[in-house]
Amino acid sequence: MTTLDKESLVEKLLDFLTVLHRCFSETTYVQDRPLYATDIAVAVGWLVRLREGALPNEVRADIVDSATTKHFADYWKQGTWGEIEVLALKMLQDEIGKMRM
């Protein structure tokens, strides 16, 4: 089990943002783009909090929180890109959930 440090969390968040950006740019459902943009803003907010001095465990707690899962998965995005986003969030939550604090 690896330790949750700032650098590891930033790397995982950047991987997640890469998926979100791809969902945003590749979806053919124009009405889904504002939803992806909101999700990107939430994930960027986690990075900003780390940059401004938040502890990795504080940000981790927000990411694995059920409210975060609800935010990203509660409203339905159409097609494969919506499924990819939810899978990416689950992977992020699972990966950082396994890391030692």
C-alpha positions in Angstrom: 0.0 0.0 0.0 1.4 3.4 -1.0 1.2 6.5 1.1 -1.1 9.4 0.1 1.1 12.4 -0.5 0.5 15.6 -2.4 2.4 14.6 -5.5 0.6 11.2 -5.8 -2.8 12.9 -5.4 -2.0 15.6 -7.9 -0.9 12.9 -10.4 -4.2 11.0 -9.9 -6.2 14.1 -10.2 -4.5 15.1 -13.5 -5.3 11.6 -14.8 -8.9 12.1 -13.9 -9.0 15.6 -15.4 -7.6 14.1 -18.6 -10.6 11.8 -18.8 -13.0 14.6 -18.0 -11.5 16.8 -20.7 -11.8 14.0 -23.2 -15.5 13.4 -22.3 -16.1 17.1 -22.6 -14.4 17.4 -26.0 -15.6 14.1 -27.5 -19.2 14.0 -26.6 -21.6 14.5 -29.4 -24.4 15.6 -27.0 -24.0 19.4 -26.8 -26.3 19.6 -23.8 -23.8 17.4 -21.8 -20.9 19.8 -22.3 -22.0 22.2 -19.5 -22.2 19.2 -17.1 -18.7 18.1 -18.0 -17.5 21.7 -17.6 -18.9 21.8 -14.1 -17.2 18.5 -13.3 -13.9 19.8 -14.6 -14.3 22.8 -12.4 -14.9 20.6 -9.3 -11.8 18.6 -10.0 -9.7 21.7 -10.7 -10.9 23.0 -7.3 -9.3 20.0 -5.6 -6.0 20.8 -7.3 -6.3 24.5 -6.3 -7.0 23.5 -2.7 -3.9 21.4 -2.6 -1.9 24.2 -4.2 -3.2 26.6 -1.5 -2.1 24.3 1.3 -4.9 21.9 2.0 -3.7 18.6 3.3 -4.0 15.6 0.9 -6.2 13.8 3.4 -8.7 16.7 3.5 -9.0 16.7 -0.3 -9.1 12.9 -0.4 -12.0 13.0 2.1 -13.9 15.2 -0.4 -13.2 13.0 -3.3 -14.4 9.8 -1.7 -17.4 11.4 0.0 -20.8 10.1 -1.1 -21.8 13.7 -2.1 -19.0 13.7 -4.7 -20.2 10.4 -6.1 -23.7 11.8 -6.2 -22.5 15.0 -7.9 -20.7 13.1 -10.7 -23.1 10.2 -11.1 -26.5 11.6 -10.1 -27.3 13.4 -13.3 -27.3 11.4 -16.4 -25.0 12.1 -19.3 -25.7 10.4 -22.5 -23.7 7.8 -24.3 -20.4 6.1 -23.7 -18.7 9.3 -22.4 -21.0 9.5 -19.4 -20.2 5.9 -18.6 -16.5 6.6 -19.0 -16.6 9.5 -16.6 -18.4 7.5 -13.9 -15.8 4.7 -14.3 -13.0 7.2 -14.0 -14.4 8.6 -10.8 -14.8 5.1 -9.3 -11.2 4.3 -10.3 -9.9 7.5 -8.7 -11.9 6.9 -5.5 -10.7 3.3 -5.3 -7.1 4.2 -5.9 -6.9 6.9 -3.3 -9.1 5.0 -0.9 -6.4 2.3 -0.8 -3.6 4.7 -0.1 -2.3 5.1 3.5 -2.8 8.4 5.1 
